[in-house]
Amino acid sequence: MKDELLNLSEQVSHPSSRRQPTGSRRGPTFEVRVPASTSNLGAGFDCFGLALQLYLTVRATLRPDAKEACRVRASRSEGGASLPRTTDNLIFRTMSLVAARLGQKLPPVRLVLHNEIPLGQGLGSSATAIIAGIKLCALVCGCEIPSETILAYATELEGHPDNVAPSLYGGWAVTCTTEDGSVLALKKRWPTEVKILVVSPDVPLETKRARAALPQTVSHADAVYNLQRAALFTAAMEAAAYDLVWEAMKDRLHQQQRKALIPGLAEVLAMPRVPGLLGLALSGAGPSILALVQNNFEEIGAAIARPFHQQHVATTVRLLEVDEEGMKSRCQTLDAGFISSG
């Protein structure tokens, strides 16, 4: 973790009035729910992100008398079966790192995970785990961490803010990293008539490998190409000029370079327009495909999946809504039910 994370601890308050459980076998339970996200949306490489109604939910129960620092139990949900059940879990590792930077000691906890987000599919699974870990650290240690600080912490751990910001704030987030390393984020309205179709091929693809496929420098022409289309995408969505979205989601910075990593991707990106399909792109680093749609969902999903099937690759098709709430948390004391806490 970088030194900047140490400096950010000055923004965190530690209420002295918070009651800490001592001597009991079971303490309070805290729950955090974080939505998945898709990023880039075509031309908006590393700056556009969109929260989706697909969730990671984590319950942390304090176990003051436990000998082990953490016990993890995961449901057999689609993305839950492959989550680590040890202290190597990204959620607990994030909790531990943030607690250390804040000068806090984590009490023993039991984590219960329910994850709907497929891992390694370009839907922000690591960003959701990091955000959940930061918020749970704050809750179990009795700290108040502002959302701007959560964004900064999570961006340092994730490496870029495009998935982090929408999962934290919800909706369509536009992000910018300044020269001093701080992160700016703006939440924009997403039109309710535009739905999200995600087609996920069963192809393993590590984000590190997908990042390594990108060149260190790009041509002036390619940079201008993406700038024009990222600006056009924003204007088109705000004006409901959906006939422009097809062109606005084209890209030269990352999708062409990743074709060789995903069998069938080249054919998907070259497919013609289908009625109801506004535009399509690689979701994050892939391998999932993001399609913005208004209707004709089954036909569009089948058309996108077809090139993968021709490569003998199975797919999962999801029709999703945009999550506008972002991260939510609540707590349960020993003598009361759950109370929402933002």
Secondary structure, 3 states (H helix, E strand, C coil): CCHHHHHHHHHCECCCCCCCCCCCCCCCEEEEEEEEEEECCCCCCCCEEEEEEEEEEEEEEECCCCCCCEEEEECCCCCCCCCCCCCCCHHHHHHHHHHHHCCCCCCCEEEEEEECCCCCCCCCHHHHHHHHHHHHHHHHHCCECCHHHHHHHHHHHHCCCCCHHHHHHCCEEEEEECCCCCEEEEEECCCCCCEEEEEEECCCCCHHHHHHCCCCCCCHHHHHHHHHHHHHHHHHHHHCCHHHHHHHCCCCCCCHHHHHHCCCHHHHHCCCCCCCEEEEEECCCCCCEEEEECCCHHHHHHHHHHHHHHCCCCEEEEEECECCCCCEEEEECCCCCEEECC
